[in-house]
Amino acid sequence: MRSLLAPLMVTLVLAALCSCEKDPKDPSGSPSAASIKITKEVANAFVKRQKRSSLYEWYSEHYKNPMEQMHERCENYPPCDYLSDQIGFSMAYNHFFRRY
């Protein structure tokens, strides 16, 4: 195992040196800020916003259903979360919060 360590280290060092060399086509080094900027039209073509097709989709994105709220309430209370792993969510929620 020790005999493989030295060639492995030499290989890793050479790989690091080769990957850190500058690109011969780009003598300036890092790109300038002007070359990074793109026009507004190109950006809008690249990133499209998804339109809401119905009121229900908009509502379901912004508001959680009651069962999900109850799960989060139980998960945020460690004794309820632990008990829900043992006996199930509905019984654990009913034990600690008396509603289900």
C-alpha positions, 0 to 999 in steps of 0.5 A, a space after each residue: 500500500 505504501 509503495 502506491 502512495 508515492 506515485 499517486 501523490 506525484 500524479 495528483 501534483 502533476 494533474 493539479 499543475 496542468 489544470 492550473 495553467 493559463 489558457 494560451 488563447 486568453 492572455 488577459 487572464 480573467 474575463 472582463 465585466 463587459 464580456 459577461 453581460 448579456 442583453 435583456 432579450 437574451 436573458 428573457 429567452 433563457 429564463 421564462 416565467 411560468 404563468 399561472 393557469 388557474 386560481 387554484 394553482 396560485 392558491 395551492 402554491 401560497 397556502 398549505 392544506 390543513 393536514 400539511 400544517 398539522 404535520 409541520 406542527 407535530 414535526 416542530 414539537 420533538 415529543 410529538 415527532 418522536 411519538 409519531 415515528 412509534 405509533 403513527 402521526 394521527 395518534 401522536 397528534 391527537 395525544 399532544 394537540 387533541 384534534 384530528 
